[in-house]
Amino acid sequence: MTLLTFRFAPSPNGELHLGHAYSALLNQQLAANVGARLLLRIEDIDTTRCTPEFETGIYRDLEWLGLRWEEPVRRQSEHFDEYRAALDRLIAEELVYPAFMSRGDIRAFISERERRGRDWPRDPDGVPIYPAIDKTLSLKEREARMAEGTPFAWRLDVAAALSRLDHDLSWTEFGDTTLSAANRVEARPQDWGDIILARRDIPTSYHLSVVMDDALQGVTHIVRGMDLFHATSVQRLLQNVLGLPQPGYFHHKLILGPDGRKLSKSLKDTGLAALRTGGTSPEEIRQMIGL
C-alpha cells in the first residue's frame, strides 16, 4: 500500500505571510485527516535571493504556528547533482536545447514583431512566450557558442516532448478539502512555450527540481495555491518524459490583501514575524485565514 505523503515547500527568499500560513496549516490538517506523512522542503535553488536568515525565520514561524513535520528537511541546494542527472538525461534525449537570447534580445525581437502588427503570444502569467529561434541553430553552431562562453539557458523543447506522448496529458484535481471528489484536468504545457529548465551556472529550475523532489520523496498529494494551477501543465509533461509518478493535486484559494491582490513577500504583506511580535496568537492566525 502506498504511504500517503503531503509536503509544504517554501522558499527562503523572504518572510512568510498569511498565505503561507494557510497553505502550511491546510497541508497539516489534510494530512492528519487521512493519516498521511507531512514533509517540509526548503526550495532554495535561487542562491542569490535565498538566505540562512530567511530559512531560520521559516522554521521559527512554522513551529510557532504549531506545524509538525518529518525529519530530515530536504534542502534543494544540497541536491544539485540529482537535478543535473535529470537534465543530462533530457539533453541526451534532445528534449532541451541551449537558448542564447538575452532578456534584451527577447524584448527587441518581440517589439519588432509587434511593431509590424503581430500580436505576440503570452503565457498564462502574461509573459511573452520565448521566440525559440535557437532551435534552428545547427549542432555545430550551438557547440561553438557554448565553447566561446556565450551565456545560455537550457530550455525545454515542449513540441518535442509532447511528440513523445502516446496518450492525453492530464492530472487529477481534487474538488475540495475533503479530497474525495476529483476531476481530470487537461494539461496544456504548450501554453507556456519553451520554458527554462536550467541555467549554465545552476543545473535546475523550479519546474525541474520540484518534480524530481516530489518523486524522490514519494509525495502523493500536492496541496498548494491556485497561483500554481496552470504551472501544473508543465510539471505533468516533465513527470511524463522523466517517467516519474503522478501525484494528485488540490490548488487551494489564495489569501488576498485588503486591496484584493495576492500577498507578496517582497511587500511584506501580513508577515507572520510582524504579527507574532505584535502579539497575534497562532489561534488568531487560524481565525484570520479561515481555518
MOHU-V605851 format. One record per residue. SS is DSSP state (a for helix, b for strand, c for the rest). PHI is phi as a letter, one per 20 degrees, with the letter a starting at -180 (NA if undefined). Layout:
SS,PHI ; SS,PHI
This chain:
c,NA ; c,f ; c,f ; c,f ; b,b ; b,d ; b,b ; b,d ; c,c ; c,e ; c,d ; c,e ; c,d ; c,r ; c,e ; c,f ; b,c ; a,f ; a,f ; a,f ; a,f ; a,f ; a,f ; a,f ; a,f ; a,f ; a,g ; a,f ; a,f ; a,f ; a,f ; a,f ; a,f ; c,d ; c,m ; c,e ; b,f ; b,c ; b,d ; b,d ; b,c ; b,d ; c,e ; c,c ; c,f ; c,e ; c,f ; c,e ; c,e ; c,e ; c,c ; a,f ; a,f ; a,f ; a,f ; a,g ; a,f ; a,f ; a,f ; a,f ; a,f ; a,f ; a,f ; a,f ; a,f ; c,n ; c,f ; c,c ; c,b ; b,f ; b,e ; b,e ; b,e ; b,e ; b,d ; a,f ; a,f ; a,e ; c,c ; a,f ; a,f ; a,f ; a,f ; a,f ; a,f ; a,f ; a,f ; a,g ; a,f ; a,f ; a,f ; a,f ; c,e ; c,l ; c,d ; b,c ; b,b ; b,f ; b,d ; c,d ; c,f ; c,f ; a,f ; a,f ; a,f ; a,f ; a,f ; a,f ; a,f ; a,f ; a,f ; a,f ; a,f ; a,f ; a,f ; c,e ; c,n ; c,e ; c,f ; c,e ; c,f ; b,c ; c,e ; c,g ; c,e ; c,n ; c,e ; b,g ; c,f ; c,f ; c,f ; c,m ; a,f ; a,f ; a,f ; a,e ; c,f ; c,f ; a,g ; a,f ; a,f ; a,f ; a,f ; a,f ; a,f ; a,f ; a,f ; c,f ; c,n ; c,f ; c,g ; c,b ; b,c ; b,e ; b,d ; b,f ; c,e ; a,f ; a,f ; a,f ; a,f ; a,f ; a,f ; c,e ; c,f ; c,d ; c,b ; c,f ; c,d ; b,b ; b,b ; b,e ; b,d ; b,f ; c,e ; c,b ; c,f ; c,f ; c,l ; c,e ; c,f ; b,b ; b,c ; b,e ; b,d ; b,f ; c,e ; c,c ; a,f ; a,f ; a,f ; a,e ; c,m ; c,e ; c,f ; b,f ; b,d ; b,a ; b,d ; c,f ; c,e ; c,c ; c,e ; c,a ; c,b ; a,g ; a,f ; a,f ; a,f ; a,f ; a,f ; a,f ; a,f ; a,f ; a,f ; a,f ; c,e ; c,m ; c,f ; c,d ; b,c ; b,d ; b,d ; b,b ; b,f ; a,f ; a,f ; a,d ; c,g ; c,f ; c,f ; a,f ; a,g ; a,f ; a,f ; a,f ; a,f ; a,f ; a,g ; a,f ; a,f ; a,e ; c,m ; c,e ; c,f ; c,d ; c,f ; b,e ; b,c ; b,c ; b,e ; b,e ; c,f ; c,e ; c,e ; b,d ; c,f ; c,g ; c,e ; c,n ; c,e ; b,f ; c,f ; c,c ; c,f ; c,f ; c,e ; c,l ; c,f ; c,k ; b,f ; a,f ; a,f ; a,f ; a,f ; a,f ; a,f ; c,e ; c,o ; c,f ; c,e ; a,g ; a,f ; a,f ; a,f ; a,g ; a,f ; a,f ; a,d ; c,n ; c,d
